[in-house]
């Protein structure tokens, strides 16, 4: 094995990248939890309700739980692989070491686009929220949301530029507030504290499965939104003090938190809002938990959920900037992209060029595309990434069986999670096809073209053997 | 095996690479939108004959929620009755499956070729 210290405080620790200054190792398990849950929790505050529109309230609940199974498999698989691949880039670096450069390039792009689109969706929601607050506080004219969208993205990019510890500590605080707001709303409206206002039976009457079972399949498309981004915990791998411990702990605690939050969110919103309104995230419930609070009649809940929605969108956008920039940085460092992006700020120890470069990209999407299209683009990139994961873990176990590399975490029942994940990905591809088939084909067409561009042009600038930076033995079969 | 020495890339070439990637990315999202092929639009195929909550299929509890949200039967008409069309052709489904399989076949095949080269250089033949 190569003699490389992956927890070095001074070098980048991952082998011959040529950088003298590395990312700073300052994060603990709570930051990993905050990164994962912070990115995703906004999915409970907006976006998941498109699943209700696709198939009705029951369909959204079934999608919530099946997507929960999908993401539990993702978290288990990711935790095992990433506990041995402690490097920025997360799944990109995993693919580079386990499957090959072209797969890694594609996975890197999945990550960047999934997170940048999610960041754009968050900024759109934040802009909407500011306009609602303006109208609630007496502003008569329609508020121009664009300055707020720009401000949100610029502020968070600046925060990321200045340092990862402050960025993720900020995330930890606002994510905890947003999560507590969901719990308080549930306790206040379900009858646990005071009188309940839930009317599930009456609101579902006559609309149990408005599209039949095909609606349940279709709902899987936006069912992913309940959890999309939890896999981003791996991006912090090069900045945590103890990767083998913190990453599995933070990721698995994160998915458990989200399973609870997603189910409570569905329960509260579907018991208060009619399904047609709830399911229309453009003309109806843009921020369904906030709408549920408005119908509760409690001013305190309206403010709490207003802040919860704002905090969730900020936490998510913040985490997305963090993750997308790490993936872009890692690809630049390996010369998969121009090497200029692979620089670390000499003072703040952040991938500052990647952070700054992705700002205008996020702004183009936030200002130029409708919310559901942006969400779909993000989901599709995520879905392609989840389809890669079962292939990744199967090859990882074949090339490096358990006795050859010590894992920080070994996921149980292999290969059942991999097969389950692949099956659920297939179902979700069909769900996307039902409504957004053109985007799906356009996007895969994009990845095919960009793959050819990489293989036949870009890859010539990449060092061959130097890409393999893990201190692992030679893979079996090679 | 001889160690591969990558060529040094000039600044202009690096810039062109970034521009190409950004243009392709923006195109993948915006071209379907510009061509009105984005899909997923809902439409009202069976409009209500009269503007009442009953005609819209809403019971008393559902109607009360809509009124609390500020809707009337007239303003809620399209919101309540608009539906997705999940009809599709077998050929379209087969095309999608073929495109996905082709994509994964392509990247796994090329990746394997590149990976063997990496392992060979890293660990020796």
Interface residues (C-beta under 8 A of the other chain):
Chain A: X53 X54 X99 X100 X101 X102 X103 X104 X106 X113 X199 X202 X203 X205 X206 X207 X210 X211 X214 X215 X218 X272 X273 X274 X276 X277 X280 X283 X284 X291 X295 X335 X337 X338 X339 X340 X357 X361 X364 X365 X368 X369 X370 X372 X373 X374 X376 X377 X387 X391 X429 X430 X433 X434 X435 X436 X437 X438 X439 X440 X441 X442 X443 X444 X445 X446 X447 X448 X449 X450 X451 X453 X455 X458 X459 X460 X461 X462 X463 X464 X465 X467 X468 X474 X475 X478
Chain B: X3 X4 X6 X7 X9 X14 X15 X17 X18 X20 X21 X22 X24 X25 X26 X27 X28 X29 X30 X31 X32 X33 X37 X38 X39 X40 X42 X57 X58 X59 X60 X61 X62 X65 X66 X68 X69 X71 X76 X79 X80 X82 X83 X84 X86 X88 X92 X93 X95 X96 X99 X100 X102 X103 X104 X106 X107 X108 X110 X111 X112 X113 X114 X115 X116 X117 X118 X119 X120 X121 X122 X123
